[in-house]
Amino acid sequence: MNRTLRIEVAFDFICPWCLIGKRQLDRALAQLRSSHPQVQVELVWQGVQLLPNIPTQGEPFAAFYLKRLGSPEAVRLRQAQVQQAAAAAGLEINLVGIERMPNTADAHRLLQLASAVATPAQCEALLERLFAAYFQRGEDLGDRATLLAIAVSCGLAPSIVVDCLRGDALPFFGAVSGASGVPYFVIDRRFAVSGAQPADVLLATLREALAFGVAQGQPA
């Protein structure tokens, strides 16, 4: 009998640490599957809208972070920190190419709908494409037409997703509980990891969850 690990991840598309954390999770899962090929993984991405008050049209990215961090030097240091962590995770993040800080409500609604009607492969493709839209392509995740085009590129029919793209900045409320920040990983509803931790930290927690399951009489 195969063992299933349920992994819930609280995240927002505009958080670079969430994308970095996803890459570290990908690495951890690759190692887990190598050593435990019988283990099945159920991944659940739980959207958290970090900035629900951002207007529908978004805000200028550079001005937003200058106001948030207080000085050009603080912005430079924060972006250097992000770039360094991204490179360590094998990522290229183009912060210079980001023009707008978007309202992410519709992007979250889109992924939530896809999770209900699409295949796991389509949902993974959509998640990756939405992250890439923001951090690598400089696309506006608050733009309805952009989100629709991304959905279609991932195999979703426009008629299925168009109604969730409201374009009204109505806040998105997901089903996350217990998360004090993002990214936040919960394994089997019992073990939690906060932040973009290295792959070995995530892997150790996954193995801890498996060992706990064995102690409770579940398959190894």
C-alpha positions as protocol buffer text, in pm:
chain_id: "A"
residue {
  index: 1
  type: MET
  ca { x: 0 y: 0 z: 0 }
}
residue {
  index: 2
  type: ASN
  ca { x: 132 y: 345 z: -93 }
}
residue {
  index: 3
  type: ARG
  ca { x: 168 y: 619 z: 164 }
}
residue {
  index: 4
  type: THR
  ca { x: 36 y: 967 z: 77 }
}
residue {
  index: 5
  type: LEU
  ca { x: 185 y: 1285 z: 216 }
}
residue {
  index: 6
  type: ARG
  ca { x: -36 y: 1592 z: 205 }
}
residue {
  index: 7
  type: ILE
  ca { x: 158 y: 1917 z: 175 }
}
residue {
  index: 8
  type: GLU
  ca { x: -24 y: 2248 z: 206 }
}
residue {
  index: 9
  type: VAL
  ca { x: 164 y: 2564 z: 110 }
}
residue {
  index: 10
  type: ALA
  ca { x: 48 y: 2914 z: 200 }
}
residue {
  index: 11
  type: PHE
  ca { x: 187 y: 3161 z: -56 }
}
residue {
  index: 12
  type: ASP
  ca { x: 139 y: 3478 z: -258 }
}
residue {
  index: 13
  type: PHE
  ca { x: 252 y: 3531 z: -617 }
}
residue {
  index: 14
  type: ILE
  ca { x: 427 y: 3861 z: -539 }
}
residue {
  index: 15
  type: CYS
  ca { x: 647 y: 3713 z: -267 }
}
residue {
  index: 16
  type: PRO
  ca { x: 989 y: 3610 z: -405 }
}
residue {
  index: 17
  type: TRP
  ca { x: 1046 y: 3390 z: -101 }
}
residue {
  index: 18
  type: CYS
  ca { x: 742 y: 3186 z: -203 }
}
residue {
  index: 19
  type: LEU
  ca { x: 893 y: 3111 z: -544 }
}
residue {
  index: 20
  type: ILE
  ca { x: 1229 y: 3036 z: -382 }
}
residue {
  index: 21
  type: GLY
  ca { x: 1052 y: 2814 z: -128 }
}
residue {
  index: 22
  type: LYS
  ca { x: 878 y: 2630 z: -412 }
}
residue {
  index: 23
  type: ARG
  ca { x: 1211 y: 2553 z: -576 }
}
residue {
  index: 24
  type: GLN
  ca { x: 1349 y: 2425 z: -248 }
}
residue {
  index: 25
  type: LEU
  ca { x: 1038 y: 2210 z: -204 }
}
residue {
  index: 26
  type: ASP
  ca { x: 1081 y: 2074 z: -558 }
}
residue {
  index: 27
  type: ARG
  ca { x: 1435 y: 1971 z: -465 }
}
residue {
  index: 28
  type: ALA
  ca { x: 1324 y: 1810 z: -141 }
}
residue {
  index: 29
  type: LEU
  ca { x: 1047 y: 1616 z: -315 }
}
residue {
  index: 30
  type: ALA
  ca { x: 1287 y: 1492 z: -585 }
}
residue {
  index: 31
  type: GLN
  ca { x: 1512 y: 1351 z: -313 }
}
residue {
  index: 32
  type: LEU
  ca { x: 1216 y: 1201 z: -127 }
}
residue {
  index: 33
  type: ARG
  ca { x: 1086 y: 1029 z: -439 }
}
residue {
  index: 34
  type: SER
  ca { x: 1432 y: 888 z: -505 }
}
residue {
  index: 35
  type: SER
  ca { x: 1454 y: 727 z: -161 }
}
residue {
  index: 36
  type: HIS
  ca { x: 1081 y: 655 z: -115 }
}
residue {
  index: 37
  type: PRO
  ca { x: 933 y: 591 z: -462 }
}
residue {
  index: 38
  type: GLN
  ca { x: 620 y: 439 z: -308 }
}
residue {
  index: 39
  type: VAL
  ca { x: 523 y: 766 z: -139 }
}
residue {
  index: 40
  type: GLN
  ca { x: 257 y: 971 z: -316 }
}
residue {
  index: 41
  type: VAL
  ca { x: 246 y: 1348 z: -265 }
}
residue {
  index: 42
  type: GLU
  ca { x: -69 y: 1559 z: -257 }
}
residue {
  index: 43
  type: LEU
  ca { x: 27 y: 1925 z: -302 }
}
residue {
  index: 44
  type: VAL
  ca { x: -226 y: 2192 z: -207 }
}
residue {
  index: 45
  type: TRP
  ca { x: -140 y: 2556 z: -279 }
}
residue {
  index: 46
  type: GLN
  ca { x: -332 y: 2788 z: -48 }
}
residue {
  index: 47
  type: GLY
  ca { x: -337 y: 3147 z: -166 }
}
residue {
  index: 48
  type: VAL
  ca { x: -277 y: 3433 z: 77 }
}
residue {
  index: 49
  type: GLN
  ca { x: -328 y: 3786 z: -54 }
}
residue {
  index: 50
  type: LEU
  ca { x: -56 y: 3981 z: 125 }
}
residue {
  index: 51
  type: LEU
  ca { x: -165 y: 4322 z: -3 }
}
residue {
  index: 52
  type: PRO
  ca { x: -546 y: 4319 z: -40 }
}
residue {
  index: 53
  type: ASN
  ca { x: -564 y: 4699 z: -44 }
}
residue {
  index: 54
  type: ILE
  ca { x: -359 y: 4742 z: -360 }
}
residue {
  index: 55
  type: PRO
  ca { x: -588 y: 4907 z: -621 }
}
residue {
  index: 56
  type: THR
  ca { x: -710 y: 4715 z: -923 }
}
residue {
  index: 57
  type: GLN
  ca { x: -460 y: 4887 z: -1151 }
}
residue {
  index: 58
  type: GLY
  ca { x: -175 y: 4817 z: -909 }
}
residue {
  index: 59
  type: GLU
  ca { x: 96 y: 5059 z: -800 }
}
residue {
  index: 60
  type: PRO
  ca { x: 437 y: 5147 z: -945 }
}
residue {
  index: 61
  type: PHE
  ca { x: 675 y: 4876 z: -821 }
}
residue {
  index: 62
  type: ALA
  ca { x: 977 y: 5098 z: -754 }
}
residue {
  index: 63
  type: ALA
  ca { x: 775 y: 5363 z: -570 }
}
residue {
  index: 64
  type: PHE
  ca { x: 597 y: 5098 z: -363 }
}
residue {
  index: 65
  type: TYR
  ca { x: 921 y: 4949 z: -231 }
}
residue {
  index: 66
  type: LEU
  ca { x: 1086 y: 5283 z: -176 }
}
residue {
  index: 67
  type: LYS
  ca { x: 794 y: 5384 z: 45 }
}
residue {
  index: 68
  type: ARG
  ca { x: 787 y: 5044 z: 217 }
}
residue {
  index: 69
  type: LEU
  ca { x: 1160 y: 5021 z: 295 }
}
residue {
  index: 70
  type: GLY
  ca { x: 1238 y: 5388 z: 340 }
}
residue {
  index: 71
  type: SER
  ca { x: 1545 y: 5448 z: 125 }
}
residue {
  index: 72
  type: PRO
  ca { x: 1707 y: 5349 z: -205 }
}
residue {
  index: 73
  type: GLU
  ca { x: 1988 y: 5178 z: -11 }
}
residue {
  index: 74
  type: ALA
  ca { x: 1741 y: 4964 z: 184 }
}
residue {
  index: 75
  type: VAL
  ca { x: 1572 y: 4865 z: -143 }
}
residue {
  index: 76
  type: ARG
  ca { x: 1909 y: 4778 z: -298 }
}
residue {
  index: 77
  type: LEU
  ca { x: 2007 y: 4561 z: -1 }
}
residue {
  index: 78
  type: ARG
  ca { x: 1673 y: 4380 z: 6 }
}
residue {
  index: 79
  type: GLN
  ca { x: 1682 y: 4309 z: -365 }
}
residue {
  index: 80
  type: ALA
  ca { x: 2041 y: 4186 z: -342 }
}
residue {
  index: 81
  type: GLN
  ca { x: 1935 y: 3949 z: -64 }
}
residue {
  index: 82
  type: VAL
  ca { x: 1651 y: 3816 z: -277 }
}
residue {
  index: 83
  type: GLN
  ca { x: 1873 y: 3774 z: -583 }
}
residue {
  index: 84
  type: GLN
  ca { x: 2133 y: 3585 z: -380 }
}
residue {
  index: 85
  type: ALA
  ca { x: 1875 y: 3347 z: -234 }
}
residue {
  index: 86
  type: ALA
  ca { x: 1717 y: 3296 z: -577 }
}
residue {
  index: 87
  type: ALA
  ca { x: 2052 y: 3213 z: -736 }
}
residue {
  index: 88
  type: ALA
  ca { x: 2120 y: 2958 z: -463 }
}
residue {
  index: 89
  type: ALA
  ca { x: 1789 y: 2793 z: -551 }
}
residue {
  index: 90
  type: GLY
  ca { x: 1874 y: 2791 z: -923 }
}
residue {
  index: 91
  type: LEU
  ca { x: 1638 y: 3077 z: -1006 }
}
residue {
  index: 92
  type: GLU
  ca { x: 1666 y: 3390 z: -1214 }
}
residue {
  index: 93
  type: ILE
  ca { x: 1447 y: 3670 z: -1083 }
}
residue {
  index: 94
  type: ASN
  ca { x: 1423 y: 3989 z: -1287 }
}
residue {
  index: 95
  type: LEU
  ca { x: 1327 y: 4254 z: -1032 }
}
residue {
  index: 96
  type: VAL
  ca { x: 1429 y: 4534 z: -1270 }
}
residue {
  index: 97
  type: GLY
  ca { x: 1166 y: 4418 z: -1519 }
}
residue {
  index: 98
  type: ILE
  ca { x: 876 y: 4445 z: -1272 }
}
residue {
  index: 99
  type: GLU
  ca { x: 685 y: 4768 z: -1336 }
}
residue {
  index: 100
  type: ARG
  ca { x: 369 y: 4718 z: -1127 }
}
residue {
  index: 101
  type: MET
  ca { x: 295 y: 4589 z: -781 }
}
residue {
  index: 102
  type: PRO
  ca { x: -31 y: 4412 z: -872 }
}
residue {
  index: 103
  type: ASN
  ca { x: -347 y: 4325 z: -688 }
}
residue {
  index: 104
  type: THR
  ca { x: -328 y: 3943 z: -679 }
}
residue {
  index: 105
  type: ALA
  ca { x: -691 y: 3863 z: -593 }
}
residue {
  index: 106
  type: ASP
  ca { x: -785 y: 3744 z: -942 }
}
residue {
  index: 107
  type: ALA
  ca { x: -463 y: 3544 z: -981 }
}
residue {
  index: 108
  type: HIS
  ca { x: -547 y: 3357 z: -660 }
}
residue {
  index: 109
  type: ARG
  ca { x: -905 y: 3302 z: -770 }
}
residue {
  index: 110
  type: LEU
  ca { x: -777 y: 3164 z: -1101 }
}
residue {
  index: 111
  type: LEU
  ca { x: -550 y: 2909 z: -935 }
}
residue {
  index: 112
  type: GLN
  ca { x: -821 y: 2816 z: -685 }
}
residue {
  index: 113
  type: LEU
  ca { x: -1064 y: 2747 z: -969 }
}
residue {
  index: 114
  type: ALA
  ca { x: -803 y: 2549 z: -1162 }
}
residue {
  index: 115
  type: SER
  ca { x: -742 y: 2334 z: -854 }
}
residue {
  index: 116
  type: ALA
  ca { x: -1109 y: 2235 z: -866 }
}
residue {
  index: 117
  type: VAL
  ca { x: -1152 y: 2174 z: -1240 }
}
residue {
  index: 118
  type: ALA
  ca { x: -811 y: 2110 z: -1397 }
}
residue {
  index: 119
  type: THR
  ca { x: -560 y: 1825 z: -1381 }
}
residue {
  index: 120
  type: PRO
  ca { x: -268 y: 1837 z: -1135 }
}
residue {
  index: 121
  type: ALA
  ca { x: -33 y: 1887 z: -1430 }
}
residue {
  index: 122
  type: GLN
  ca { x: -234 y: 2186 z: -1553 }
}
residue {
  index: 123
  type: CYS
  ca { x: -240 y: 2337 z: -1203 }
}
residue {
  index: 124
  type: GLU
  ca { x: 136 y: 2299 z: -1171 }
}
residue {
  index: 125
  type: ALA
  ca { x: 185 y: 2457 z: -1513 }
}
residue {
  index: 126
  type: LEU
  ca { x: -45 y: 2744 z: -1419 }
}
residue {
  index: 127
  type: LEU
  ca { x: 133 y: 2805 z: -1090 }
}
residue {
  index: 128
  type: GLU
  ca { x: 473 y: 2810 z: -1261 }
}
residue {
  index: 129
  type: ARG
  ca { x: 345 y: 3035 z: -1538 }
}
residue {
  index: 130
  type: LEU
  ca { x: 196 y: 3286 z: -1294 }
}
residue {
  index: 131
  type: PHE
  ca { x: 520 y: 3303 z: -1096 }
}
residue {
  index: 132
  type: ALA
  ca { x: 716 y: 3345 z: -1419 }
}
residue {
  index: 133
  type: ALA
  ca { x: 479 y: 3616 z: -1538 }
}
residue {
  index: 134
  type: TYR
  ca { x: 567 y: 3831 z: -1241 }
}
residue {
  index: 135
  type: PHE
  ca { x: 928 y: 3750 z: -1159 }
}
residue {
  index: 136
  type: GLN
  ca { x: 1072 y: 3678 z: -1504 }
}
residue {
  index: 137
  type: ARG
  ca { x: 848 y: 3829 z: -1773 }
}
residue {
  index: 138
  type: GLY
  ca { x: 744 y: 4154 z: -1609 }
}
residue {
  index: 139
  type: GLU
  ca { x: 375 y: 4089 z: -1679 }
}
residue {
  index: 140
  type: ASP
  ca { x: 93 y: 4242 z: -1477 }
}
residue {
  index: 141
  type: LEU
  ca { x: -78 y: 3980 z: -1260 }
}
residue {
  index: 142
  type: GLY
  ca { x: -358 y: 4223 z: -1189 }
}
residue {
  index: 143
  type: ASP
  ca { x: -453 y: 4253 z: -1555 }
}
residue {
  index: 144
  type: ARG
  ca { x: -759 y: 4047 z: -1651 }
}
residue {
  index: 145
  type: ALA
  ca { x: -654 y: 3992 z: -2013 }
}
residue {
  index: 146
  type: THR
  ca { x: -307 y: 3879 z: -1908 }
}
residue {
  index: 147
  type: LEU
  ca { x: -450 y: 3626 z: -1662 }
}
residue {
  index: 148
  type: LEU
  ca { x: -694 y: 3493 z: -1920 }
}
residue {
  index: 149
  type: ALA
  ca { x: -416 y: 3445 z: -2174 }
}
residue {
  index: 150
  type: ILE
  ca { x: -204 y: 3263 z: -1916 }
}
residue {
  index: 151
  type: ALA
  ca { x: -495 y: 3034 z: -1826 }
}
residue {
  index: 152
  type: VAL
  ca { x: -555 y: 2949 z: -2192 }
}
residue {
  index: 153
  type: SER
  ca { x: -183 y: 2879 z: -2245 }
}
residue {
  index: 154
  type: CYS
  ca { x: -208 y: 2619 z: -1967 }
}
residue {
  index: 155
  type: GLY
  ca { x: -499 y: 2440 z: -2131 }
}
residue {
  index: 156
  type: LEU
  ca { x: -792 y: 2600 z: -1948 }
}
residue {
  index: 157
  type: ALA
  ca { x: -1097 y: 2702 z: -2151 }
}
residue {
  index: 158
  type: PRO
  ca { x: -1181 y: 3075 z: -2137 }
}
residue {
  index: 159
  type: SER
  ca { x: -1547 y: 2996 z: -2064 }
}
residue {
  index: 160
  type: ILE
  ca { x: -1445 y: 2812 z: -1748 }
}
residue {
  index: 161
  type: VAL
  ca { x: -1221 y: 3077 z: -1595 }
}
residue {
  index: 162
  type: VAL
  ca { x: -1357 y: 3408 z: -1719 }
}
residue {
  index: 163
  type: ASP
  ca { x: -1608 y: 3452 z: -1436 }
}
residue {
  index: 164
  type: CYS
  ca { x: -1340 y: 3428 z: -1165 }
}
residue {
  index: 165
  type: LEU
  ca { x: -1144 y: 3714 z: -1322 }
}
residue {
  index: 166
  type: ARG
  ca { x: -1352 y: 3990 z: -1170 }
}
residue {
  index: 167
  type: GLY
  ca { x: -1112 y: 4281 z: -1207 }
}
residue {
  index: 168
  type: ASP
  ca { x: -1279 y: 4456 z: -914 }
}
residue {
  index: 169
  type: ALA
  ca { x: -1002 y: 4416 z: -650 }
}
residue {
  index: 170
  type: LEU
  ca { x: -1246 y: 4232 z: -423 }
}
residue {
  index: 171
  type: PRO
  ca { x: -1017 y: 4074 z: -159 }
}
residue {
  index: 172
  type: PHE
  ca { x: -934 y: 3705 z: -191 }
}
residue {
  index: 173
  type: PHE
  ca { x: -994 y: 3492 z: 117 }
}
residue {
  index: 174
  type: GLY
  ca { x: -841 y: 3146 z: 102 }
}
residue {
  index: 175
  type: ALA
  ca { x: -868 y: 2853 z: 340 }
}
residue {
  index: 176
  type: VAL
  ca { x: -537 y: 2901 z: 518 }
}
residue {
  index: 177
  type: SER
  ca { x: -515 y: 2859 z: 895 }
}
residue {
  index: 178
  type: GLY
  ca { x: -214 y: 2883 z: 1124 }
}
residue {
  index: 179
  type: ALA
  ca { x: 12 y: 3068 z: 880 }
}
residue {
  index: 180
  type: SER
  ca { x: 190 y: 3365 z: 1035 }
}
residue {
  index: 181
  type: GLY
  ca { x: 364 y: 3447 z: 707 }
}
residue {
  index: 182
  type: VAL
  ca { x: 448 y: 3304 z: 366 }
}
residue {
  index: 183
  type: PRO
  ca { x: 570 y: 3068 z: 248 }
}
residue {
  index: 184
  type: TYR
  ca { x: 434 y: 2833 z: 512 }
}
residue {
  index: 185
  type: PHE
  ca { x: 440 y: 2454 z: 464 }
}
residue {
  index: 186
  type: VAL
  ca { x: 216 y: 2213 z: 656 }
}
residue {
  index: 187
  type: ILE
  ca { x: 277 y: 1840 z: 613 }
}
residue {
  index: 188
  type: ASP
  ca { x: 0 y: 1597 z: 700 }
}
residue {
  index: 189
  type: ARG
  ca { x: -170 y: 1873 z: 900 }
}
residue {
  index: 190
  type: ARG
  ca { x: 82 y: 1817 z: 1178 }
}
residue {
  index: 191
  type: PHE
  ca { x: 434 y: 1930 z: 1085 }
}
residue {
  index: 192
  type: ALA
  ca { x: 503 y: 2290 z: 982 }
}
residue {
  index: 193
  type: VAL
  ca { x: 793 y: 2474 z: 823 }
}
residue {
  index: 194
  type: SER
  ca { x: 792 y: 2853 z: 800 }
}
residue {
  index: 195
  type: GLY
  ca { x: 983 y: 3051 z: 540 }
}
residue {
  index: 196
  type: ALA
  ca { x: 1192 y: 2964 z: 235 }
}
residue {
  index: 197
  type: GLN
  ca { x: 1398 y: 2702 z: 414 }
}
residue {
  index: 198
  type: PRO
  ca { x: 1671 y: 2499 z: 238 }
}
residue {
  index: 199
  type: ALA
  ca { x: 1571 y: 2174 z: 72 }
}
residue {
  index: 200
  type: ASP
  ca { x: 1740 y: 1965 z: 341 }
}
residue {
  index: 201
  type: VAL
  ca { x: 1523 y: 2128 z: 610 }
}
residue {
  index: 202
  type: LEU
  ca { x: 1208 y: 2049 z: 414 }
}
residue {
  index: 203
  type: LEU
  ca { x: 1329 y: 1697 z: 340 }
}
residue {
  index: 204
  type: ALA
  ca { x: 1398 y: 1633 z: 708 }
}
residue {
  index: 205
  type: THR
  ca { x: 1043 y: 1741 z: 793 }
}
residue {
  index: 206
  type: LEU
  ca { x: 897 y: 1521 z: 520 }
}
residue {
  index: 207
  type: ARG
  ca { x: 1089 y: 1225 z: 657 }
}
residue {
  index: 208
  type: GLU
  ca { x: 978 y: 1310 z: 1009 }
}
residue {
  index: 209
  type: ALA
  ca { x: 618 y: 1302 z: 889 }
}
residue {
  index: 210
  type: LEU
  ca { x: 675 y: 962 z: 727 }
}
residue {
  index: 211
  type: ALA
  ca { x: 836 y: 825 z: 1044 }
}
residue {
  index: 212
  type: PHE
  ca { x: 546 y: 952 z: 1251 }
}
residue {
  index: 213
  type: GLY
  ca { x: 305 y: 781 z: 1015 }
}
residue {
  index: 214
  type: VAL
  ca { x: 491 y: 451 z: 1049 }
}
residue {
  index: 215
  type: ALA
  ca { x: 473 y: 483 z: 1428 }
}
residue {
  index: 216
  type: GLN
  ca { x: 98 y: 526 z: 1389 }
}
residue {
  index: 217
  type: GLY
  ca { x: 76 y: 209 z: 1179 }
}
residue {
  index: 218
  type: GLN
  ca { x: 73 y: 369 z: 834 }
}
residue {
  index: 219
  type: PRO
  ca { x: 276 y: 227 z: 543 }
}
residue {
  index: 220
  type: ALA
  ca { x: 643 y: 331 z: 521 }
}
